[in-house]
């Protein structure tokens, strides 16, 4: 059976094939009689509508008529497959089928049985009333249709070979062979992309392929709110309560939002389908084909790579025995959360390796759980304090003290030299000479971008920052875009960068989706990120926040409104990237004279000297400088000010007096 080329719908192709193939040659290929000969035909392939099953007489007639035409049609379809002349062959085939279909009734009449001919002659010999003869134009009187005769064995065999419904989803492949929009990866970037695609192309058919066994979901709650829930039944359903008490699911959409992958091509109003548990191994940019790990090929028109990253491991655990590896979690997704959640309920001790955002958040979360159990939580990292690569030293040390207050033991300037398994425990040998015995180890030391597709697909990888190199429109090659953690993009203000945060996944995914529908917009947005050490301490940041850069900070006394819990209660949104990006930079508060005077006095008093760790940093703003230009901003327990910070970083100006800049944030707005 040929895999036929052209943009004719599968329903018409099926009917045409019934006329042009013999009984032995008739078969249904998958779901839709694939089209392969030309790019144009692939891009315009659509599925058939549901139809009434054919009668056995029509099937028998069409099969008989097809036998007399088979040789000509073999030549015709051979030429179509050989030369791939989709447009010309399609036009000629339509004309040819229309002409041959006119002869089908004659050939069908010639193929009926002798008994049927005798019945027809008997009816013809009956006299016709004169009234009927005198009015030939009048419609014949309605007669009752006799019951259809039962098909003989050969006709029944033919009838069984014809699909009884178009399409028959039971015999269709689970994964479609073509997608106008193919998204590789099922994370936040893909979610933002298919929302943007559907907003621009209301009838778009979007296919998402993800290695995970889950529908698209948000990752931030996995290290934050889910750990603070007092209702285990909610956690089992992957639901959590925001800091304001409002219930929410980690999944962006309910299952009912999505369509089955094999039904996607038949959605007249478009839709989104997710293929779970599959990995794209290779792209062929010339043929526009994606090859899955099971060998299945998907032709695409536009493709987005949003593969994100995989958790980094450290060599000491990579070299360890299997018993040790079985007790190490590289924390990233839902599966890792469920595993660690179960371990924490039964273990006597857990070690968290890593002092960055994720490691510190998980340590605080596990520390809270340890208050009501015998669980012991230990965090270790090589820096001097928590988030030491981001925060100034004095603020990093203050944060470490805050983590200890949550019930965890923190070991700074410490790392693991060896790991072995003994008596059911993991024994960690530290650089200090100390040995620690633990039930489980959590490694949270950053991400490695997933770029396995690059080598096999002819895509460029950034050797410095990692990730796929893309242009300002996030395009790696023609009709191939990259978004999220895996993209190395050029920032017109800060140079080439790669960002591993939720807000960047949202913004870059949305932009890529818009550009896939023809927007051609450059990436200019300065993405932000945030971290919460429980419901009472949190910060937001934008730009380059590197503790090795010079910093200037201004702090003020915090109020009850200056906590993550308060901002969620005010906005009703736990994903603060949503509330911040929706805010407008034009809503900057106008500082009053009194506030400005206070800020000037504070900056002059500090004279760019770092505060002492004994101070209580209630709320404040930290500026990161490079050549006296603000390249990054951290808002410490200061919320709903991100549009201001974004505008400052985007301007890229030199500032001699940062008091004039700091007063824009109106630190004293809520003080009595």
N, C-alpha and C positions, 0 to 999 in steps of 0.2 A: 504493500500500500504506500503510495507516495505521500510525503508530508508536503502539502500543497501550498504554493505561494500565492499571495494576493491579499487584498484587504476585504474580500467578501466575508460576510459574517458566517460563523460556523453553521448556523441553521441552513443558509442557502447552500453552503458547501455540502452539507449532509444530504440535502435533497438532490443536489447535482450528482453526487457520488452514487446515489441509489439508481440514477439513470445511466451511469457510465461504467459500472463495474459489474462483474459476474457474481454469482452467489458465493463462490469460494473466496473471492477477493474482498468481499464486503467486511469491514471491521471499523470499530470506533477507536480512534487513537486518543487515549486520555480523555479529555473533556471537550476539546474544541477543534480538532484537526489543525494542529499547529501551523503557523506560517513562518517560513524561514528565508525565503529567497532574497528579500530586499529590506533595507533599513526602513523604507517608507511603509512597507506592508507590516513590519513588526510594530511600528509605532501607532498604527491605526487598527490593531486587532481588537475586536470586541467580541463578547460572548453572545450566544443566541438567546432569544426569548423562549419561554416555555410554550409548547405547541401541543395540539391534540394528536395522539398516536395515529399513524396511518392504518388504513384497512388492509387486510391481507391481499385483496384483489389489486389494490394500487401498488403494493409492494411487488406482487408477482408480475404485474404489467410493466412496471419500471425496470425490473430485473431482466425481463425478456427483451424489452426494447434496448436495454444497455448492452446485451450480447452482440447485437448487430452493429453497435457503434464502438465497441471496445478498442479495436485496432487503431482507429483514428484518434481516439482519446488517449491511448497510450503514447502515441507520438506527440500529441499536444502537451500532455503533462510532462513528458520527458524533456521537451524543449523548455518548458517553464522551469523545471528543476535545474537544467543545464545552464541556461543563460540568465535566469533570475530576472527576466524582464517583467517585473511586477506590474507596472502600470499598463504597458501595451498588452501583455498577456491577459490581464484582468479585463480590459475593454473588449478584446477579441473573444475571450471566453464567454462574456455576457451576451455578446451578439450571437455567438455560435449556439449557446444554450437556448436563447430565445427562438432561434430558427428551428433547432432540433426538437424543442418542446412542442412546436406546432404539429410535428408529425407523430408525437407520442400517442395521441388518441387513436390515430389510424393503426399504428403498430400494436397498440394495446388491444384494439378490436381484433386484429389478425391473430393475436395470441390466445384468445379465449377458446374454451373447449367447444367441441361440436355440439354438445348438449345445450350449451348456452346459445349457440347460433340458431338451433332449432326453436328454442323458446322465443328468440327475437323475431324469427320469421313468422311464428304463430301470431305473435302480437301484431306484426305488420299486416297480416292478411285480414284482420278484423276490419269491418267497414267503418269509415269515419263519418260521423253525423254531418248533414248538410250545413247545419248552423256553424259548425267548426270550420268547414271549407269556405264558407262565405265571409268569414272574419278571421283570416289568417294572422292578423296582427295581434289579436286578443291573446292574453296569457292562457295557457291550458288550465283546466280545472284542477284543483288540488286533489291528489290521490294519496291514499295511504301507502307508505313505503313498505314493501314486504320485508319480512325478517331476513337478515343476511345469512347466506348459506355458510355452513361450517367449512373452513379451509381444509384442503387435503394435506397430506403429510409434507409434501415438498413446499407448499405455500406456508404452512405453519413454521417450517424450518427457516424460511426467509423472514417471516414476521418476527421470530424470536431474535434474529440477528439485528433488527432495527431497534435503536434506542427508543423506549416508549415515552420519554420526556426529554425536552431540550432545555437545559442540560440535565444530565443524570448525575447528581453529585456523588452518588454511591460509587461510581466507577471512575470518577475524576481523580487525578493526582492531588495529593494533599498540598503541594506547593505549586503555584502557577508558573508557567514557563515564560511569562512576560510581565513586566511592571513598568508603567510610565515613570513612576517615581519609586526608586528603590533606596531605602535607608538601612545602612549597615550599622547595627548597634541599637539597643533598646533603652538607652538612658535619657537623661534630661535634654540633651542636645537634639536627639531624634524627636522627642515629644514636642519641643519648641518648633522644630522644622516642619513636622506634619501639620501642626496648627497653622503655621504661616502659609504652607502650600494650600491647604484647604480654604484659607481666607482669601487667597488670590485666585484659586481655581476651584470653584465650589463643587465641581463634579470630578475632582481629582481622585484617582485610585492609587493609594499609597501602600506599599508593601514594606514592612519592617522585618528584618532578620536579626535575631539576637541569640547569643550563646546561652543566655540565662533562661531559666524555665519560668520566668515571671513576665507579666505585662509591664510596660514602662512605669517607673516609680521614682520618687524623690529620695535621695540618699541622706540629706542632713538629719532627719529625725532618727536615723539608725544609731547615731552617737549622741543624740540629745534627748528629745522628749520621750521617746519610747522607753527609756530607762527609768523615767520618773513616774510612770503610770502605776497606780495602785489597783488596777483592774486587769488581772492576767488574761481574762477572756478577750479583752480588747486587743492586747498584744498578740494573742494567737491569730487574730484576724488581721494583723498588721495595721491596727488602728491605734491612735494615740490622742491624748488630750493636750492641746496647746497650752502655753503658760496661762492663758486666760480661761482655761477649762473647757473650751470648745472642742468637740470630738472631730477627728479628721483621719482619713486614710492616707497611707504612704503612696497608694496608687493614684496616678493622675486621673484616670478614668475608670469607671466600672467595666466589667467584662462585656456588658451589653453594648458598650460604645463601639466595640470592634466587630468586624465581620470575619467569617472563616476565610482563611487564605484561598481555598479553592473556589469560593463564591465571589471573590473580589471583582473578577472581570465582568460579572453579571449585574453589578450594582449600577443602575442607571444614574443615580445621584452620587456616585462615588462612595468612598469610604476608606477606612484604614484597617489593614489586616496585619497580624503579627505572627511570624513563624518563630516559634520558641525552640531552644535547644539545638540550633544549627549555627555553624560558623562559615563565613565566606572566606574561602582559601585563596582566591585569585580573581582579579579583574582583567578583562581583555578590553582595553580602551578603544581599540580599532573596531572590534566587532560588537562592542557594548554588551558584553556578557559577563555575568558573575558566576563563579563556580563554587558550589557549596562543598562541605566536607563529605557529603555522601555522593558526590559526583553530579548532582543535579545542576543544570544550567538555567539561569534566569536572564533573559534578555531585558535590557533596561533602556530608557530614553535619557533619564537623569539619575545620578546616583550620589548619595551623601555618605561619606565615611565618618561615623561618629562612634568609633570603637572605644573611646575613653582610654583608661589606663588600667594596669594590673598592679596590685600592691607590691612594693619592693620587699625583697627579703634581704637578710644579711648573711654573709658567707658562713658564719659559724653555724647557723641553722641549716643552710643548704648542704653542708658537709656532715651534719649530724646523722645519727642512726634513724631508722624508720620509726622506732618507738618514740624518739624525741619529736620527729616531724608530725607524728599523729597527734601530738599535744601542743602544736603551734598553730595559731590562727592568724592568717594574713587578712586583716579586717578590711572589707570593701562593700559587700552587698547584703541582701536579705538572708542568704544562706549563712553568711558569717555571723550576722546578728543572732539568728536563731540558735546557732551552735554555742556562741558565747553566753547567751542568755541561759541556756540549759546548763552549761558548765558552771556558771556563777552560782547557781542554786545548790550545787552539790560539792563544789571544790572547797578546800580549806585555804588555798592561797592561789593568787593569780599575779603574774608579773607582766607589766605593760612596758614594752621597749619602744621608746620614742617620746620626745617632749614637745612635738609640734601641736598643731590644732587638734588633729584626730586623737593623738595619744593623750593629750591633756583632757579633752572632753570625755574620753572613755574612762580615764582614771577618776575623774570627778564622779561620773555616773556609777562606776563600780564601788567607789568609796562610799557613796550614799547607801548603796545596797548593803555594804559591810556593816553599817551601823546596826542593822536589825538581824545580823547573823554573825557567825564566827569567821566569816571570810576575811582574809588578810590581803590587802592590795598594795603592791609595790610598783612604783614607776622609776625607771632609770633612763638617763640620756647623757650624752657627752657634753652638752652645753652647760653653762653656769646656772641657768634657770629655765623654767618653762617658757616655751616659745622664744627661746634665746636668739634664734635667727631672725626674728621679726621685731620684737620689742626692745627698747633700750634696756640696758642692763638693770637699772634700778627698778623699772616696771616689771621686768622678767622675774626678778627676785621677789617682788611683792606678790606676783601671781603664784609663784611657787609656794609661798606661805599660805595663800588662799587655798591651793589644792590640798595642802596638808590639813587644813581645817576641815576639809570634806571627809577626812578619815583615811587618807592614803599616806603611805611612807614614800617619800620622794628622795631619790639618790641622784644628785646632779654630778656632772663630770665623771660618769660611770658608764662602762660598757661591758658587754659579755665577751670573754676570750674563748671559752670552751663550753660545750653543753654535752651532757651524757645522761643516760637513763639508768636509774638504780632504785630497786625496791618500789616500783610503781611511781616514782617521782622523777622530775627533770631537775638535774643538778647543774646549776649555772656557776661557772668560775668567772669572777669579775676581775677587772684590771687592778682593783685595789687589793687583790689577794683573797677577798671574802668569797665564800661559797653560799649559794642560796638554793634551798630545796623548794620546789613549787609543783603544783598540779598542772598548771597550764601557763602558756606564754602567748601574749598578744603582741604582734609586731605591727607598728604603725609608724613607718619611717618614709612615707611618701609614695609616689606612683612612678611607674615606668609606662610611657605612652605605648599603646598597642599599635605597632607599625609593621606587623608581620606581612601585611598586604603589599608593602612597598616594593620589596625585592621582586616578587613574582608578577607585579602589575606595572612595573616601570615608573614608579612614583618616587619623588625625591624626599629624603629625610634630612632634617636639620641636625648636623653633627654636634652642634653646640647646645641647643636647647632641647633637642629631641622633638619628636612629632613630625608630621608631614608638612613640608614647606608649601605654603599657599600664598596667593597674591592678595591684594587689598580686598578683593571680592570673595575671598576664602575659596578660590578655585585652584585645585592642584593641576588639573589638566582639563581639556575640553570636556564638558558635561560631567566632571567629577569635582565635588566640593568636599571640604573637611571642616568639621566644627567640634567644639568642646575641647577636652583635655588633650586630644591627639593632634591639634592644629598648632603649627608654629606660624604665627601671623606677623605682619609688619605693622607696628604701631607708629603712626606718623609723628607722634610726640616723643615716645619713649623707645623707639627702635623695635627690632624683632623680638618677639616675646612668645612664651607659652604659659598659659594660665590654667590652674587646676582647681577652679572653684565653680560653685553652682551658678552664680550670676553670669559668668562667662559662658557656661554651657547654654543658658537660656538665650542670651543675646546673640551669640555666634550661631546657634541653631536656628534662631528666628531669621537672622540675616541670610544664612545659607538657603533656607526654605524660600525666602522671597526671591533670591537670585536664581534659584532653580526654576522659578516661574517667569523669569525675564526681567527682574527689577534692576540688576546691575548696580547695586549699591556698594560703596566701599565701607570697610569696617573702621569706625571712628570712636565707638563707644568705649569709655573707660569703665571696665567692669569692677565690681566691688566684691568683697567677701566678708563673712562675719563668723564669729565663734562665740559660743556661750559656755561659761563654766558654771552651769546650773542656771536657775531662774533669776539670780540676783546680780551676776557679773557677766558682762558681755562687751564686745567691741566690734566695730566695723572698720574696714580699711579699703583703700583704693590706691592704685598706682604702684610704684615700687616701694615696698616697705621692707627695708633691709637694715638690720641692726648695725651693720658696718658703716652706714651713712651717718653724717652729722644730723642731730635732731634738736628741735626746739619744742618744748611742751608747755602748755598752760593748763592748769587744773583748777577746779572749783569744788565746793562742797556739793555732794550729791543729795538729791531729794528722793522721795518715794517714787517719783515719776521716772527716775533715771535707772531703770533696770530692764532686762529683757522681758520680764513678766509684764511690766507696765506698758511697754510699747505694743505687746501683743494684745493686751486688754484694750488699748486705744484703737488699734487698727484692725484687730480681728484676724491678722495674718501672721503666721509663724515664720514663713519664708520672707525674711526682711528684704531680700533683693527685690521682691515684688513690690513692697510698699515704697522702697526707696526709688526704684526706677519709675514708678508711677507718679512720684512727686515731681514738681517742676522747679527748676533752678530759679525761676522768677519769683518764687515764694520766699526768698531769703528775708529773714527778719531785719528790720531797720534798727540798728543798735542805738540805744539812747545814750546821752552824754555820761550819765552815772556809770553805766556798765562799761563804757569805753575807758573811763578813768580807772576803774578797778583793774581792767585787763592790762592797761599800760603799766600800772604800778606793779602788777605781778611779774610781767616780763622784765621790767627794769630790775626788780629785786632778784630775780633768778640770774640775770645777766648771762644767760646761756650756760648756767652751771646746773648739772643734773641734780634733781631733788634727792634727798636721802631716802633709803628704803623704809625708814620708820614712819614716813608720812602715809596718810590714808588718801589714796588717789580715788576720790569719789567719782569724779567725771572730768573729762578734759579732752584736749585735742593735741596730737603730736604731729609735727611737720617733719618730713624727711627731705633733706636738701642735697642737691648736687650742683655745684657751682652757683650757690645762692638761689637756685631755682627749686621750687617745691615740686618734687617728683612723686611724693606719696603722702598720704594722710591717714592717721589712725584716730578714730573717734571712740574714746574710752567711756563706756556707759553714757554715750551721747547719741541720741537717736533722732531720726527724721531730719538730719542735716546733710545727708550724703549728696544731694544735688549741688550744694555749695562746694563741698570738697571736690566733686567731679569737675565743676567749672574751673576751680583754681588750678587743678592739675592740667586740664586741657589748655588753659591759657599759656602755661609754660613761661611765666615772667619771672624776672629777678625781683626779690623783695628785700629791701634793706631794713624795713621796720615790720616785723611780723606781728606786732600788736595791731596794726591796721588790718591785717588779715584775720587774726584770731577773733577780733570783735565781731566779725560777720557771723560767727557761730553762736553768739548770744548765750554764753555759758551761764549767766546769772538770771536767765529769764524766769525760772521757777522758784527762785529764792524769795523768802519773805522780806 
